[in-house]
């Protein structure tokens, strides 16, 4: 799980970088495209590892009350991946508007942050149930 925790830290920093580039237009569309591409690589690897981790494999059986929430996280992985693909395509489109893209990036960043917070809460709840708190 430590590797996944390190990935979460890296993802949080990448979100800050992406958000900053979108807000300031620093580096222009090319810089945002590079950041989106890097995010895609990181998230693809992260989601695969996470879905094969105890969060998705073992916890639903151990904590049936949390099974629906955990299953929903997996569905969110698909939605986040799809939206990131849409953002990457938009950033490459000829005549793509930076302001529109920046607005969509804000939504993506908020969605992914919310997702990560829900994952952390589920892990925390499962831990607390496990230790009998």
N, C-alpha and C positions, 0 to 999 in steps of 0.2 A: 504493500500500500504506500510505502514511502515514495516510490517512483511516481505514483499517481499524484501524491501530494506535491512533489517537485514539479510535475507537469502543470498542476493547477496554478502554482506560483508563476510559472513561465507564461501560461495563458493570461493570467491577470496582467502581467507586464505588457504582453503583446496587445491586450485590449487598450491599455493606457496609451501605448504608442500609436495604435490605429485611431483611437479617439482624438488624440492630439493632432495627427496628420490631417484628419478630416475637418477638424475645427479651424486649423490655422492655414490650411491649404499648403503647408510646408512640403516642398518637393513636388507639388502638383499631383496630377492624376497618376503619373508613373509611380511615384513613391507609394501612393495608396494601393495601387495594383500589386506592387511587390509585397507590401504588408499583408494584403488579403491572400496572396498566394502562399506566403509563409504560414499564415494562420490555418489555411486549409491543410497543409502538410502536418502541422502540429495537432490539429483537432482530429484528423483522420486516424492518426496513430493513437492519440489519447482515447478516443471513443472505443476503438477496438480493444485496447488494453483494459479500459474500464468495464466494458461489457463482458470481458472474460475474468474480471476480478470477483472477489467475494461479495462486493456490493450487489452485483446482478445475479451471480450464480448461487451463493449460499444464503444471503440475508432474506430473500423472499420466503424460503422454507423455514428459517429460524424465527422470523418475525412476520407471520402471516398478515398482521394488521397493516404492515408497511408494504406488502407485495404490490398493491395497486399503484402506490406512489412510485415505487421502484420501476415498475413496468412503464409508467408514464415518462420517467426520465429517459428511457430508451427511445420512446417515440419522439421526445424532444430532441434527441441526438439527430434523428432524421430531419426534423424541421430546421434545426440549426445548420446542418450540413447543406440542405437545399437552399436556404437563404444565403449562405456564404457563397454557394455556386452562382446564385443570381447576382450577387454583388460583384463577384469576379467577372462575370460576363458583362455586366453593366459598365464596369471600369474599362473594359476593352472596346466597348462600342464606339464607333466613330461618332464624334459629336456629343459624347456623353456629357451631361451637365454635372459639374462638380458639386453644385449646391444640392441637387437631388440625391446624388450618391452620398454626400455627407449626411443628409437627413436619414437615409436608409441605414447608414453605418451606425448612427446613434441608436436606432431601433435595434439593430443586430447586437450591439454592445450591451444594451440594457437586457435584452433577451438572454444572452449568454451569461451575464452576471447573475440574473435571477435563477437561471438553471443551476449554476454552480452553487448558489446559496441553498437551493432546495436539496441538492445532493448532500451538502454539508449537514443540513438539519436532519436528513434521514439517517445519515451515518451516526450523528450525535444521539439521536433518539434510540437507534438500535444499540449503541454502546451503553447508554443509560439503562435500557431494559436488560441488557446482558449482565450488567454489574448489580442490578437490582435497585437502582436509584428511584 
